[in-house]
């Protein structure tokens, strides 16, 4: 008999993000069939409940996750499902889209293994020498290869103690105070909930917890910043197919104000194209009939339309010219930095 899959846990308390919840559920049903889902969505109205009837495997919890605040909800949600009798839970951020079946990546995993994802390739990608653990005052037990991104988290009841410790750190006044400040003003260990988990997993106390990382490009697209989908990742997807998860990190594409306000028309043009050619949007287009408003998926410039058509609306090809430009720029920066260092 095949090993059981973990129950999927999704939590969202913002009505403005209902489009992403619907997209995630539609993509899950398309690629994973009747996989059991526990959805926490307090804003659910009559229309949403009626729409949800087409998903018999989804159980709606119209109440907030106990003890959660803001996006600090993941360990609380997983522990809540443990209390309800589940012993294996797969958390998924509501801004993730499923691009193919992912059961082989999770079915039959030992209960001791935590699954996390590699952080997006940005300034917070690295955790040098257990930096976050050290800043929390913890003894470092191991160095993680990169910051643990928590867009996808698999945990079992064997990790209950780790999850409770995670909650206690999220309740720490130092962390709460940091969350009231702008992103750029927060130290690395207080940036967000995933930085706290990274610190714990790098500490001596939890250094023996086995971790399976879902890697950028191969297992998940972390679409954040100009290096959100590199040329090498696109080439891998062209050869081996799309990864199971596409994560719309950062600005939410379904909101009219998702884009960063950049100075300079060149940067604004690049950012606008970058958003319009997102692999999340390219993959979400097939589900637009299930949304009340899908205008945000449309190309709003001739250049974006041309690049979409030339890329055959296929995520690895659509936006490839921008990825090439970003990679060339990154290479040039490294050359200049190396030259300055030798000088």
C-alpha positions as CSV (number, residue, x, y, z in Angstrom):
1,X,0.0,0.0,0.0
2,X,1.3,3.4,-1.0
3,X,2.4,5.7,1.8
4,X,0.0,8.5,2.8
5,X,0.5,12.0,1.7
6,X,0.5,14.8,4.3
7,X,-2.7,16.9,4.6
8,X,-2.2,20.3,2.9
9,X,-2.7,23.4,5.1
10,X,-3.5,26.8,3.7
11,X,-4.3,29.9,5.7
12,X,-5.2,33.4,4.5
13,X,-7.1,36.2,6.4
14,X,-7.0,38.9,3.7
15,X,-10.0,39.3,1.4
16,X,-7.7,41.1,-1.0
17,X,-5.8,37.8,-1.5
18,X,-8.9,35.6,-2.4
19,X,-7.8,35.4,-6.0
20,X,-4.5,33.7,-5.0
21,X,-6.5,31.3,-2.7
22,X,-8.7,30.3,-5.6
23,X,-5.8,29.9,-8.0
24,X,-4.0,27.7,-5.5
25,X,-7.0,25.5,-5.0
26,X,-7.7,25.2,-8.8
27,X,-4.1,24.3,-9.6
28,X,-4.1,21.8,-6.7
29,X,-7.2,20.1,-8.0
30,X,-5.8,20.1,-11.6
31,X,-2.5,18.5,-10.7
32,X,-3.1,16.6,-7.5
33,X,-6.7,15.5,-7.7
34,X,-8.6,14.9,-4.5
35,X,-5.6,15.7,-2.2
36,X,-7.0,16.6,1.3
37,X,-6.8,20.3,2.1
38,X,-7.5,22.2,5.3
39,X,-8.2,25.8,4.4
40,X,-8.3,28.6,7.1
41,X,-10.1,31.5,5.5
42,X,-12.2,33.8,7.8
43,X,-13.4,36.2,5.1
44,X,-15.2,33.4,3.3
45,X,-18.6,34.7,2.2
46,X,-21.6,33.0,0.7
47,X,-20.3,33.3,-2.9
48,X,-17.0,31.8,-2.0
49,X,-18.6,28.9,0.0
50,X,-20.7,28.2,-3.1
51,X,-17.7,28.3,-5.4
52,X,-15.8,26.0,-2.9
53,X,-18.4,23.2,-3.4
54,X,-16.6,22.1,-6.5
55,X,-13.6,21.1,-4.3
56,X,-14.9,18.2,-2.1
57,X,-11.5,17.5,-0.7
58,X,-11.2,21.0,0.8
59,X,-12.4,21.6,4.3
60,X,-13.2,25.2,5.0
61,X,-12.3,26.6,8.4
62,X,-14.0,30.0,8.5
63,X,-12.2,31.0,11.7
64,X,-8.7,32.4,12.3
65,X,-5.9,30.2,13.3
66,X,-5.6,30.3,17.1
67,X,-2.7,32.5,18.3
68,X,-1.7,33.7,14.8
69,X,-1.0,37.3,13.9
70,X,-0.2,38.8,10.6
71,X,1.7,36.3,8.5
72,X,3.1,34.7,11.6
73,X,0.7,31.8,11.3
74,X,2.5,28.8,10.0
75,X,3.6,26.9,13.1
76,X,0.3,27.8,14.8
77,X,-1.7,26.4,11.9
78,X,0.4,23.2,11.7
79,X,0.1,22.6,15.5
80,X,-3.7,23.2,15.3
81,X,-4.0,20.4,12.8
82,X,-1.8,18.1,15.0
83,X,-4.4,18.8,17.8
84,X,-7.1,17.7,15.3
85,X,-5.5,14.3,14.8
86,X,-3.3,14.9,11.7
87,X,0.3,13.7,12.1
88,X,1.8,14.9,8.8
89,X,1.1,18.4,7.4
90,X,2.2,20.2,4.3
91,X,1.9,24.0,4.7
92,X,1.7,26.0,1.4
93,X,1.6,29.8,1.2
94,X,-1.5,31.2,-0.5
95,X,0.6,33.0,-3.1
96,X,1.9,29.7,-4.5
97,X,0.6,28.1,-7.7
98,X,1.0,24.4,-8.4
99,X,2.4,23.6,-11.9
100,X,2.6,19.8,-11.7
101,X,2.0,16.9,-9.4
102,X,4.4,16.9,-6.4
103,X,3.3,13.7,-4.6
104,X,6.6,11.9,-5.4
105,X,8.5,14.6,-3.5
106,X,6.6,14.0,-0.3
107,X,5.0,10.6,-0.3
108,X,6.9,8.2,2.0
109,X,9.2,10.7,3.5
110,X,10.5,9.6,7.0
111,X,8.6,11.4,9.7
112,X,11.9,12.8,11.1
113,X,12.4,15.0,7.9
114,X,11.4,18.7,7.8
115,X,10.8,20.0,4.2
116,X,11.6,23.7,3.5
117,X,12.5,25.6,0.4
118,X,15.6,27.5,-0.7
119,X,15.2,31.3,-0.2
120,X,14.9,33.5,-3.2
121,X,18.1,34.7,-4.7
122,X,18.3,38.1,-3.1
123,X,20.2,39.9,-0.3
124,X,18.6,37.6,2.3
125,X,19.5,34.3,0.5
126,X,22.6,33.6,2.7
127,X,22.9,32.7,6.4
128,X,26.7,33.0,6.7
129,X,28.1,30.9,9.6
130,X,24.8,30.6,11.3
131,X,24.3,34.3,11.5
132,X,20.7,34.3,12.5
133,X,21.3,31.8,15.3
134,X,24.2,33.8,16.6
135,X,22.1,37.0,16.6
136,X,19.5,35.2,18.7
137,X,22.2,34.2,21.1
138,X,21.9,30.5,20.3
139,X,24.9,28.2,20.0
140,X,25.4,27.3,16.4
141,X,25.2,23.5,15.7
142,X,25.4,23.6,11.9
143,X,25.6,26.0,9.0
144,X,22.6,25.9,6.6
145,X,23.5,26.3,2.9
146,X,21.1,29.2,2.7
147,X,18.2,30.8,4.5
148,X,15.2,28.5,4.9
149,X,12.2,29.9,3.0
150,X,8.9,28.7,4.5
151,X,6.6,29.1,1.4
152,X,6.3,25.3,1.6
153,X,6.8,23.5,4.9
154,X,6.4,19.8,5.7
155,X,6.3,18.9,9.4
156,X,5.1,15.9,11.4
157,X,4.2,15.4,15.1
158,X,7.8,14.5,15.7
159,X,8.5,18.3,15.1
160,X,6.0,19.6,17.6
161,X,8.6,20.8,20.0
162,X,10.4,22.7,17.2
163,X,7.2,24.3,16.1
164,X,6.3,25.3,19.7
165,X,9.8,26.9,20.1
166,X,9.2,28.7,16.8
167,X,5.9,30.1,18.1
168,X,7.6,31.2,21.3
169,X,10.3,33.1,19.4
170,X,7.6,34.8,17.2
171,X,6.0,35.9,20.5
172,X,9.2,37.4,21.7
173,X,8.9,41.2,22.2
174,X,12.1,41.8,20.2
175,X,10.6,40.1,17.2
176,X,7.2,41.8,17.6
177,X,8.8,45.2,17.9
178,X,10.9,44.5,14.7
179,X,7.7,43.7,12.8
180,X,6.4,47.2,13.4
181,X,9.4,48.6,11.6
182,X,10.1,48.9,7.8
183,X,11.6,45.9,6.1
184,X,14.9,47.7,5.5
185,X,15.3,48.5,9.2
186,X,15.0,45.0,10.5
187,X,18.1,42.9,11.4
188,X,18.5,39.6,9.6
189,X,17.3,37.4,12.5
190,X,14.1,39.5,12.9
191,X,13.3,40.0,9.3
192,X,10.4,37.5,9.2
193,X,9.2,34.2,10.5
194,X,11.4,32.1,8.3
195,X,14.5,33.8,9.6
196,X,13.5,32.7,13.1
197,X,13.1,29.1,11.9
198,X,16.5,29.3,10.2
199,X,18.1,30.4,13.5
200,X,16.5,27.5,15.3
201,X,17.4,24.8,12.8
202,X,21.0,26.1,12.8
203,X,21.2,26.0,16.6
204,X,22.7,23.1,18.6
205,X,19.3,22.2,19.9
206,X,17.9,21.3,16.5
207,X,21.0,20.6,14.5
208,X,20.1,16.9,14.3
209,X,16.7,17.5,12.6
210,X,17.0,16.2,9.0
211,X,16.1,18.9,6.4
212,X,15.1,18.3,2.8
213,X,15.3,21.6,0.8
214,X,13.2,22.2,-2.3
215,X,15.7,23.9,-4.6
216,X,15.2,27.1,-6.7
217,X,14.5,26.2,-10.3
218,X,14.4,22.5,-9.8
219,X,11.6,22.3,-7.3
220,X,10.2,25.8,-6.9
221,X,10.4,29.2,-8.7
222,X,11.0,31.9,-6.2
223,X,9.9,34.9,-8.3
224,X,11.4,37.8,-6.4
225,X,13.7,40.5,-7.6
226,X,15.5,40.7,-10.9
227,X,17.1,37.3,-10.2
228,X,13.9,35.6,-9.4
229,X,14.1,33.3,-12.4
230,X,17.6,33.0,-13.8
231,X,18.7,31.7,-17.2
232,X,20.1,28.5,-15.7
233,X,16.8,27.8,-13.9
234,X,14.8,28.4,-17.1
235,X,17.1,26.1,-19.1
236,X,16.6,23.4,-16.5
237,X,12.8,23.8,-16.8
238,X,13.0,23.7,-20.6
239,X,14.9,20.4,-20.5
240,X,13.2,18.7,-17.5
241,X,9.8,20.5,-17.2
242,X,8.3,23.0,-14.8
243,X,8.9,22.6,-11.1
244,X,5.8,21.8,-9.0
245,X,5.6,25.2,-7.2
246,X,5.7,28.8,-8.5
247,X,5.9,31.3,-5.6
248,X,4.8,34.9,-6.2
249,X,7.2,36.3,-3.5
250,X,7.0,40.0,-2.6
251,X,4.4,42.2,-4.3
252,X,1.1,40.5,-5.0
253,X,0.5,40.3,-8.7
254,X,-3.3,40.4,-8.4
255,X,-3.3,43.7,-6.6
256,X,-3.1,47.0,-8.6
257,X,-0.3,48.4,-6.4
258,X,1.9,45.3,-6.4
259,X,4.8,46.9,-8.2
260,X,7.7,48.7,-6.5
261,X,7.9,52.4,-7.2
262,X,11.3,52.7,-8.8
263,X,13.0,55.9,-9.9
264,X,14.1,56.2,-13.5
265,X,12.1,55.3,-16.5
266,X,14.5,52.4,-17.4
267,X,14.0,50.7,-14.1
268,X,10.2,51.3,-14.2
269,X,10.1,49.8,-17.7
270,X,12.1,46.7,-16.6
271,X,10.0,46.3,-13.4
272,X,6.7,46.6,-15.4
273,X,7.9,44.0,-17.9
274,X,9.2,41.8,-15.2
275,X,5.8,41.6,-13.5
276,X,3.8,41.1,-16.8
277,X,6.1,38.2,-17.8
278,X,5.9,36.5,-14.4
279,X,5.8,32.7,-14.6
280,X,3.0,32.9,-12.0
281,X,0.9,35.0,-14.4
282,X,1.7,32.8,-17.4
283,X,0.7,29.7,-15.4
284,X,-2.4,31.4,-13.8
285,X,-3.9,32.4,-17.2
286,X,-5.5,28.9,-17.6
287,X,-7.6,29.4,-14.5
288,X,-8.8,32.9,-15.2
289,X,-12.5,31.8,-15.7
290,X,-12.5,30.8,-12.0
291,X,-11.8,34.3,-10.9
292,X,-14.2,37.3,-10.6
293,X,-11.4,39.7,-11.7
294,X,-8.5,38.6,-13.9
295,X,-7.6,41.8,-15.7
296,X,-4.3,41.8,-13.8
297,X,-3.2,38.9,-16.0
298,X,-3.3,41.0,-19.2
299,X,-0.3,42.5,-20.9
300,X,-0.6,46.3,-20.6
301,X,2.1,47.2,-23.1
302,X,2.9,46.2,-26.7
303,X,6.4,45.0,-25.7
304,X,5.0,42.7,-23.0
305,X,2.5,41.3,-25.5
306,X,5.3,40.7,-28.1
307,X,7.5,39.0,-25.5
308,X,4.7,36.8,-24.4
309,X,3.9,35.7,-28.0
310,X,7.6,35.2,-28.8
311,X,7.9,33.0,-25.7
312,X,4.7,31.0,-26.7
313,X,3.3,31.9,-23.2
314,X,5.6,29.3,-21.8
315,X,7.1,30.5,-18.5
316,X,10.7,29.5,-19.1
317,X,10.7,31.3,-22.5
318,X,8.5,34.2,-21.6
319,X,10.7,36.8,-20.0
320,X,14.0,35.1,-21.1
321,X,15.4,38.3,-22.6
322,X,15.0,40.0,-19.2
323,X,16.7,37.1,-17.4
324,X,19.6,37.3,-19.9
325,X,19.9,41.0,-19.2
326,X,19.9,40.5,-15.4
327,X,22.5,37.7,-15.6
328,X,24.8,39.8,-17.8
329,X,24.4,42.7,-15.4
330,X,25.2,40.4,-12.5
331,X,28.3,39.0,-14.3
332,X,29.5,42.6,-15.1
333,X,29.1,43.6,-11.4
334,X,31.2,40.7,-10.3
335,X,33.9,41.5,-12.8
336,X,34.0,45.1,-11.7
337,X,34.1,44.1,-8.0
338,X,36.9,41.6,-8.6
339,X,38.8,44.2,-10.5
340,X,38.4,46.8,-7.8
341,X,39.5,44.2,-5.2
342,X,42.7,43.4,-7.1
343,X,43.3,47.2,-7.5
